[in-house]
Amino acid sequence: MSSTRNIRRDFLIKAGLLVAVFCFALLQPACKKEELDLKEYPEQSVRIKELNLRTASLIEARQFWESGLGFPVIDSSPSSITFQVGDSRLTFRNQTTINPPVYHFAIAIPSNQVENALDWLKNQDGKYPDGPPQPVPILKDESSGAEIIYNAAYQTRSVFFRDPNGQVIELIGREVAENAVEGDFNRSMMKGITNFSLITKDVRKCEEILRTEFGYKAFPNTTSGYKPVGGADGTLTLIIPGRPYIPTESLESVPYTAIVTVQHPQQKEIVMPGSEVVIRTEP
């Protein structure tokens, strides 16, 4: 009897393993296809001229963006400060609140300089003369611990970090931009703000407005909760509230007030549906 039970037990274990392997084999091609499904970049890019965001401390913002990263201050007042970040302006307005706003935006760098940019942010032993005087803590992938995040579908490689007020900043290299530069990384290789995450409860209406009013098209085959709009030189990413900011799994996106100024020949100012974001234009 004992031998029969053992044979039956071994049979059930092997059968269970075979079922698990079979199910995994069925699911695996779909997962790989989704991960490797290259996204076709629309032709027209979003040229972000300025981001106007809220922040908890202008003093800390100045210490980080000017003294730390070396971006010049081009305007300041008791209630706001503006930095020149490549070809873009980055403005913070003071907002005292229990829950300070957390935004995500990206700065374009050459596609072949991502590893060097990571090294520049750390700037160990003062290796880079124009690098941060103190190492910038890197925001790692919470599941893998990776410091460089590769997105095969969008052909991008990125380094993420946060400023003292909690903003999620990304240095992104897009392979399709064809902007490789040789040599050591330096501040001048940060070409400008190239992406902003627009948090909205109505992705569909926002997508429609961006298409009809500005001519920006969404990437094909994207979801209703995460929809990049624009091209290889600049995008707006429409995200539903509550979706975690990459590369985290716990830092959820929340709608906050923001003004995004984009390059456009016609004067426009539009409040995006389901959000607290205003899109303005300038030539």
Secondary structure, DSSP 8 states (H G I E B T S, - for coil): -HHHHHHHHHHHHHHHHHHHHHHHHHHHHHHHHHHH------SS---EEEEEEEES-HHHHHIIIIIIT---EEEEETTEEEEEETTEEEEEEE---SS----EEEEE--TT-HHHHHHHHH-GGG-STTS-SS---B---TTT--SSEEETTTTEEEEEEE-TT--EEEEEEEGGG-----S---GGG--EEEEEEEE-S-HHHHHHHHHHHH---B-TT--SSEEEEEETTEEEEEE-TT-B-TT-SS-B-----EEEEEE-SS--EEE-TTSSEEEEEE-
